[in-house]
C-alpha cells in the first residue's frame, strides 16, 4: 500500500508510479507522457463533476470554474498540500535549483500521478481518487463566479481599483502563415506586473496572459 496525494492506494505495477514521480532531469523514463495523459483525465473528471453538481450553470461559467480547478496554480497548491515534493525523483541539478518546490514541476507531478492511477486502476478508480484528492478545492467552488473572459475581468478589476487599463503587446510572431504562433505580453504598469503567453491565436494568447495576471493578483490577496 502506498500513500500518495493523501490517499492510500495499492499499485499492481509500482513502476508506473515511479515513472510518474520522475522528472525529466532524472532520466529518460520520466513523467512527460504521463503528464500529457493526466491533463486530459483531470479535465474529464472535473468536467463530469461540475456538469452533475451545477445543472443550472451556463457553459461559460462551467468552463471558467473548470479552468480554475485544473490550472497549474491549483495543481501546484495540491502538490504542496500533500508534500508530493518529498516523493519526487529529480536530477541533481534540478534538485539543487529547488525543483521540488517549483510550481510547474509540482503541477506536472500531480497530473502524472493521476495518469498512473488511471493506467493501473482504470477510469472508475481514478475518478474517485481525483475527487478525493481535490475534495477541499471542490468544496470552495463558487457557482456565482463571473462568466466574463479574462481580459474583461482584469480590466474591470483595474478600473474598480482606479488603475489604468492593461497594455497588450506583440513580443514575437513566428511560423508560416497557416501555422503562426503569437507571443503576447500583458502589462499592468501600476502594479508592476507583466505576463507573457504563447498561442496560435493572438486573441487567445492575450486572454492567457491576462489570466496569468489575474492569478498573480489572486495569490497576492490570499
C-alpha positions as CSV (number, residue, x, y, z in Angstrom):
1,X,0.0,0.0,0.0
2,X,1.3,3.4,-1.0
3,X,0.2,6.8,0.3
4,X,0.2,9.4,-2.5
5,X,-1.5,12.7,-2.6
6,X,-3.0,11.9,0.8
7,X,-4.7,8.7,-0.4
8,X,-3.8,5.0,0.3
9,X,-3.6,3.0,-2.9
10,X,-2.0,-0.2,-3.9
11,X,-0.5,-0.3,-7.4
12,X,-0.3,-3.5,-9.3
13,X,2.6,-2.0,-11.2
14,X,4.8,0.1,-8.9
15,X,6.9,1.1,-11.8
16,X,4.2,3.3,-13.2
17,X,4.1,5.4,-10.0
18,X,7.9,5.6,-10.0
19,X,7.7,6.9,-13.6
20,X,5.0,9.5,-12.6
21,X,7.3,10.8,-9.9
22,X,10.4,11.0,-12.1
23,X,11.3,14.4,-13.6
24,X,12.9,14.5,-17.0
25,X,16.1,15.7,-15.3
26,X,16.5,12.3,-13.7
27,X,16.4,10.1,-16.8
28,X,14.6,9.0,-20.0
29,X,11.9,7.0,-18.2
30,X,10.2,10.2,-16.9
31,X,6.7,11.6,-16.4
32,X,6.4,13.8,-19.5
33,X,4.0,11.5,-21.4
34,X,2.0,10.7,-18.3
35,X,1.6,14.4,-17.6
36,X,0.0,14.8,-21.0
37,X,-2.4,11.9,-20.3
38,X,-3.2,13.1,-16.8
39,X,-4.1,16.6,-18.0
40,X,-6.9,15.1,-20.2
41,X,-8.1,12.7,-17.4
42,X,-8.3,15.5,-14.9
43,X,-10.2,17.7,-17.3
44,X,-12.7,14.9,-18.0
45,X,-13.3,14.1,-14.3
46,X,-13.7,17.7,-13.3
47,X,-16.0,18.4,-16.2
48,X,-18.2,15.5,-15.3
49,X,-18.3,16.6,-11.6
50,X,-19.3,20.1,-12.5
51,X,-21.9,19.0,-15.0
52,X,-23.7,16.9,-12.4
53,X,-23.3,19.3,-9.4
54,X,-24.2,22.6,-11.1
55,X,-27.0,21.7,-13.5
56,X,-28.2,25.4,-13.7
57,X,-24.9,27.0,-14.7
58,X,-24.1,28.1,-18.2
59,X,-21.4,26.6,-20.3
60,X,-19.4,29.8,-19.9
61,X,-19.4,29.6,-16.1
62,X,-18.7,25.9,-16.1
63,X,-15.7,26.5,-18.3
64,X,-14.3,29.2,-16.0
65,X,-14.8,27.1,-12.9
66,X,-13.1,24.1,-14.6
67,X,-10.2,26.3,-15.6
68,X,-9.7,27.5,-12.0
69,X,-9.6,23.9,-10.8
70,X,-7.3,22.4,-13.4
71,X,-4.9,25.3,-13.8
72,X,-1.2,25.0,-12.8
73,X,-1.5,27.2,-9.7
74,X,-4.2,25.0,-8.2
75,X,-2.3,21.8,-9.0
76,X,0.9,23.1,-7.5
77,X,-1.1,24.0,-4.4
78,X,-2.4,20.5,-4.3
79,X,1.1,19.1,-4.6
80,X,2.4,21.3,-1.8
81,X,-0.6,20.4,0.4
82,X,0.2,16.7,0.1
83,X,4.0,17.2,0.2
84,X,4.5,15.4,-3.1
85,X,7.8,17.3,-3.4
86,X,9.2,14.8,-0.9
87,X,8.4,11.9,-3.2
88,X,9.8,13.3,-6.4
89,X,12.8,11.8,-8.2
90,X,14.8,14.7,-9.6
91,X,18.2,15.1,-11.3
92,X,21.0,16.6,-9.2
93,X,20.8,20.0,-11.0
94,X,17.0,20.2,-10.7
95,X,17.2,19.2,-7.0
96,X,19.9,21.9,-6.3
97,X,17.8,24.6,-8.0
98,X,14.8,23.9,-5.8
99,X,12.8,21.9,-8.4
100,X,11.0,20.0,-5.6
101,X,9.1,23.2,-4.8
102,X,8.8,24.7,-8.3
103,X,5.1,25.2,-9.2
104,X,5.4,23.9,-12.8
105,X,7.2,20.7,-11.6
106,X,4.6,20.1,-8.8
107,X,1.7,20.6,-11.2
108,X,3.2,18.2,-13.7
109,X,3.8,15.6,-11.0
110,X,0.1,15.8,-9.8
111,X,-1.2,15.3,-13.4
112,X,1.3,12.4,-13.9
113,X,0.1,10.7,-10.7
114,X,-3.5,10.9,-11.9
115,X,-2.4,9.2,-15.2
116,X,-0.5,6.5,-13.3
117,X,-3.6,5.7,-11.2
118,X,-5.7,5.6,-14.4
119,X,-3.3,3.2,-16.2
120,X,-3.0,0.9,-13.2
121,X,-6.6,1.0,-11.9
122,X,-8.9,2.3,-14.6
123,X,-11.3,5.2,-15.0
124,X,-13.6,4.5,-12.1
125,X,-10.8,4.3,-9.5
126,X,-9.0,7.4,-10.9
127,X,-12.2,9.4,-10.9
128,X,-12.8,8.7,-7.2
129,X,-9.1,9.2,-6.5
130,X,-9.1,12.7,-8.1
131,X,-12.3,13.8,-6.4
132,X,-10.9,12.6,-3.0
133,X,-7.6,14.4,-3.6
134,X,-9.4,17.6,-4.7
135,X,-12.2,17.5,-2.1
136,X,-11.0,20.6,-0.3
137,X,-10.8,22.6,-3.6
138,X,-14.1,21.3,-4.8
139,X,-15.8,22.5,-1.6
140,X,-14.6,26.0,-2.4
141,X,-16.2,26.2,-5.8
142,X,-18.1,29.4,-6.2
143,X,-21.1,29.0,-8.6
144,X,-21.6,32.7,-8.7
145,X,-18.3,33.3,-10.5
146,X,-18.5,35.6,-13.4
147,X,-18.5,34.0,-16.9
148,X,-16.7,37.0,-18.4
149,X,-13.4,36.3,-20.1
150,X,-10.0,37.0,-18.5
151,X,-9.4,40.3,-20.4
152,X,-12.7,41.7,-19.3
153,X,-12.4,40.6,-15.7
154,X,-8.9,42.1,-15.5
155,X,-10.0,45.4,-17.0
156,X,-13.0,45.7,-14.7
157,X,-10.8,44.9,-11.6
158,X,-8.2,47.5,-12.5
159,X,-10.9,50.1,-13.2
160,X,-12.5,49.4,-9.9
161,X,-9.2,50.0,-8.2
162,X,-8.6,53.2,-10.1
163,X,-5.8,51.9,-12.2
164,X,-5.2,52.3,-15.9
165,X,-6.3,49.5,-18.3
166,X,-3.8,46.8,-19.1
167,X,-1.5,47.1,-22.1
168,X,-1.2,44.2,-24.6
169,X,1.7,44.0,-27.0
170,X,3.1,41.5,-29.5
171,X,6.5,40.2,-28.4
172,X,7.1,37.8,-31.2
173,X,5.4,36.2,-34.2
174,X,6.8,33.1,-35.7
175,X,5.9,30.3,-38.1
176,X,4.4,30.1,-41.6
177,X,1.2,32.0,-42.4
178,X,-1.1,29.0,-41.7
179,X,0.8,27.9,-38.6
180,X,1.7,31.2,-37.0
181,X,2.4,31.4,-33.2
182,X,1.9,34.6,-31.3
183,X,3.8,35.6,-28.2
184,X,1.8,38.3,-26.4
185,X,2.6,40.4,-23.3
186,X,0.0,41.8,-20.9
187,X,1.4,44.5,-18.6
188,X,-0.2,46.4,-15.7
189,X,2.1,49.4,-15.0
190,X,0.7,50.5,-11.6
191,X,1.1,47.0,-10.2
192,X,4.4,46.4,-11.9
193,X,3.0,43.1,-13.3
194,X,3.7,41.6,-16.7
195,X,3.0,38.2,-18.1
196,X,3.6,36.5,-21.4
197,X,1.6,33.8,-23.2
198,X,2.1,31.9,-26.5
199,X,-0.7,30.6,-28.7
200,X,-1.6,30.0,-32.3
201,X,-4.4,32.6,-31.8
202,X,-3.4,36.2,-30.9
203,X,-6.6,36.7,-29.0
204,X,-6.2,33.5,-27.0
205,X,-2.6,34.4,-26.1
206,X,-3.9,37.8,-24.8
207,X,-6.5,36.0,-22.8
208,X,-4.0,33.6,-21.3
209,X,-1.6,36.4,-20.4
210,X,-4.5,38.3,-18.7
211,X,-5.4,35.1,-16.8
212,X,-1.8,34.9,-15.5
213,X,-2.0,38.4,-14.2
214,X,-5.3,37.7,-12.5
215,X,-3.8,34.6,-10.9
216,X,-0.9,36.7,-9.5
217,X,-3.3,39.3,-8.1
218,X,-5.4,36.4,-6.6
219,X,-2.3,34.9,-5.0
220,X,-1.3,38.2,-3.6
221,X,-4.6,38.6,-1.8
222,X,-4.7,35.1,-0.3
